[in-house]
Amino acid sequence: MMRVLPWLYLIAAFGFIYLPVGTLVLFSFQSGTLPVPPFNGPSMRWYAEVAADDDLIAALANSLLIAFGSSAVAVMLGFGAAYGLARHVLPGSVLMRGLLIAPLTVSYLIIGLGLLIVLTRAGFGLSLFTVAIGHVVINLPLAFAIIYASMGAQQHNAERAARDLGAGEAQVIWRITVPMVLPAIAAASFLSVTFSWDEFIIAFLLTRFDVTLPVEIWSLLRSGLSPQLNAVGSLVFLVSVTAVILLELFVFRKRRS
């Protein structure tokens, strides 16, 4: 009995987490117009409608553009901050680290409202560019925390050895530091893309006409549930899960080995 209980607990935990998602995916293959039992299918009808919907495809392209663009900027800025605070003794460095990580504890709603006020006061029109700025703000602390945690004594010793051999600072960073912390950089990039990909609140507050996929899904929800929404949600879930699996296979496993 004691051997069975852990398995029962594991099955219950996975069921609690994935049952709603499984239901969403199942009824995305519904051939009828209502995503409710009884299940009629399977059918690819709603996936075909998603592929033929120009607004959804445009929103998908916007989400991908913002996810990869803002993540690249956030990781570069996070690496620069992590390298500076890990390798140089600066006055108030503990306070700086705390301020860099603090946005992780703040609600996206508060960050989004603050950015809305600042950007409109600065004369920026609401657009995909302002959404990208918002996603850099929320992903920068995450990238900094991951990369900073990977910069240990081993990398520091290798950097000092390279300088002793005549390498310049740029050479040390690109040939020594970056390759040694590359798994952390990849992890920060994957997670930043994932968080930006399905973020809604900041994208909703900071955009107007060109919207991201979560905002487009929200606009579709105002007309009620449909199997088409289930199909879109299934695709979003597939992209997020694929990113996490790739992260596990190519980054975390490499770090453990």
Secondary structure as UniProt FT lines:
FT   TURN            2..3
FT   HELIX           4..27
FT   TURN            28..29
FT   HELIX           45..52
FT   HELIX           54..87
FT   TURN            91..92
FT   HELIX           93..101
FT   HELIX           102..105
FT   HELIX           108..121
FT   TURN            122..123
FT   HELIX           128..150
FT   HELIX           153..164
FT   TURN            165..166
FT   HELIX           169..172
FT   HELIX           173..177
FT   HELIX           178..180
FT   HELIX           182..197
FT   HELIX           201..205
FT   HELIX           213..221
FT   TURN            222..223
FT   HELIX           227..247
FT   HELIX           248..252
FT   HELIX           253..256
//
